[in-house]
Amino acid sequence: MNIFVGNLPFTASESDLRGLFAEYGEIESVAIITDRDTGRSRGFGFVELAADARANEAIRDLDGTELDGRNINVNQAKPRS
């Protein structure tokens, strides 16, 4: 399952997200979206977990938790339309 992680601190790294989601099973991919021109974080990213049941646990447990002073939003990613 692909998970959207929003309201990330601009200092957050992919390894920070990997650490946050590590207890929820196998992580297939992690990406923090960056601005094409500046290369700076846009404040959101995606984590893909192998097991949907564990991904739902991660969404429930991590939504609203604090990461470097910001409360992150964690939801199931919606496909681009």
C-alpha positions in Angstrom: 0.0 0.0 0.0 1.2 3.5 -0.9 1.0 5.9 2.1 0.9 9.8 1.8 2.9 11.6 4.5 2.2 15.3 4.6 3.2 18.3 6.7 6.7 17.0 6.9 9.4 19.3 8.3 11.6 20.6 5.5 14.6 19.0 7.3 13.1 15.5 7.2 15.0 12.9 5.1 14.0 9.6 3.5 16.0 7.8 6.3 13.8 9.7 8.9 10.7 8.3 7.2 12.2 4.8 6.9 12.9 4.9 10.7 9.4 6.1 11.4 7.7 3.3 9.4 10.3 0.5 10.1 8.2 -1.2 12.8 5.3 -1.7 10.4 7.0 -4.3 8.2 8.8 -4.4 4.9 9.3 -1.0 3.3 9.2 -1.2 -0.5 10.0 2.4 -1.2 10.3 5.9 0.4 10.3 9.2 -1.5 10.3 12.8 -0.3 9.0 15.1 -3.0 11.3 18.0 -3.9 10.9 21.2 -5.8 12.2 20.7 -9.4 14.0 24.1 -9.4 15.4 24.4 -5.9 15.7 20.8 -4.9 14.2 21.6 -1.5 11.6 19.4 0.1 8.0 20.3 -0.7 6.9 19.0 2.8 5.4 15.7 1.8 6.4 12.3 0.7 5.3 8.7 0.2 6.1 5.4 1.9 5.1 2.1 0.3 4.6 -0.9 2.6 4.4 -4.5 1.5 1.5 -5.5 3.8 -1.8 -3.6 3.5 -2.9 -4.6 7.1 0.3 -3.2 8.6 0.0 -0.1 6.4 -3.4 0.5 7.9 -1.9 0.2 11.4 0.8 2.7 10.5 -1.8 5.2 9.2 -3.8 4.8 12.4 -0.8 5.0 14.7 1.2 7.7 13.0 -1.4 10.2 11.8 -1.0 13.4 13.9 2.2 12.3 15.5 5.0 14.8 15.9 8.2 14.7 13.8 10.7 17.5 14.4 8.1 19.8 15.9 5.4 19.3 13.2 2.3 17.1 13.4 2.4 14.9 10.3 -0.6 13.8 8.2 -0.6 10.1 7.3 -3.2 8.7 4.9 -3.6 6.2 2.1 -2.2 7.8 -1.0 -4.8 8.5 -3.7 -4.0 7.7 -7.3 -3.2 10.7 -9.5 -6.2 11.8 -11.5 
